[in-house]
Amino acid sequence: MSRPPKRVKTPDPDSDIDPLAQAMADVVPLAPDHRGRVRAAPAVSQRPRAATAASSASAAGQDDGIGAEEGYVAPGIDRRELRKLKRGDYEPGSVLDLHGQTADEAVAHVKQFIDTRRHSQRCVSIVHGRGLHSKGNVSVLKMRVRQYLRRHPAVLAYADAPRTDGGSGAVYVLLRK
């Protein structure tokens, strides 16, 4: 049993009444919200990166800190590994504490630490500190260690350690098997 198709009313071209206006005739406006207006999010401004500043920083062997908080994933490695590191899904096999060392000493210790553990451990933790007691509250060790980790062939990924293991003052490093 089939039904006949419904006929759609078409407005009469001779009619002076707009169908929308007729449908909205009994609508009452809402009362104003006592909580006030919602403010728009402030605009986020990007720092302009001049080519001369970037080249001079890299020539001086300094990291500009951009991308340091996001972590690092080597080319060809799934970005989900970074998320696992941040959550603490990988248990670090060893911990290296770099507090009180100079930047050059710290990089040398990190190199030796990774080279000795890369074949026996999948994840390690390196505690570099947040730089709160450094001159100008700048974390020199954090920048230099992460810069070195990006270049090391055994490093697949790194991310800030979970808060329970040092947060931004430590880094979890995922090593190549």
Salt bridges, closest charged atoms under 4 A:
ASP33 OD1 - HIS34 ND1 3.81
ASP33 OD2 - ARG35 NH2 3.13
ASP63 OD2 - ARG150 NH1 3.06
ASP64 OD2 - ARG49 NH2 3.41
GLU69 OE2 - LYS142 NZ 2.85
ASP78 OD2 - ARG80 NH2 2.63
GLU81 OE2 - LYS84 NZ 3.61
ASP89 OD2 - ARG87 NH2 2.64
ASP97 OD1 - HIS99 ND1 2.55
ASP104 OD1 - ARG144 NH2 3.12
ASP115 OD2 - LYS111 NZ 2.95
ASP115 OD1 - HIS152 NE2 3.03
ASP160 OD1 - ARG146 NH2 2.43
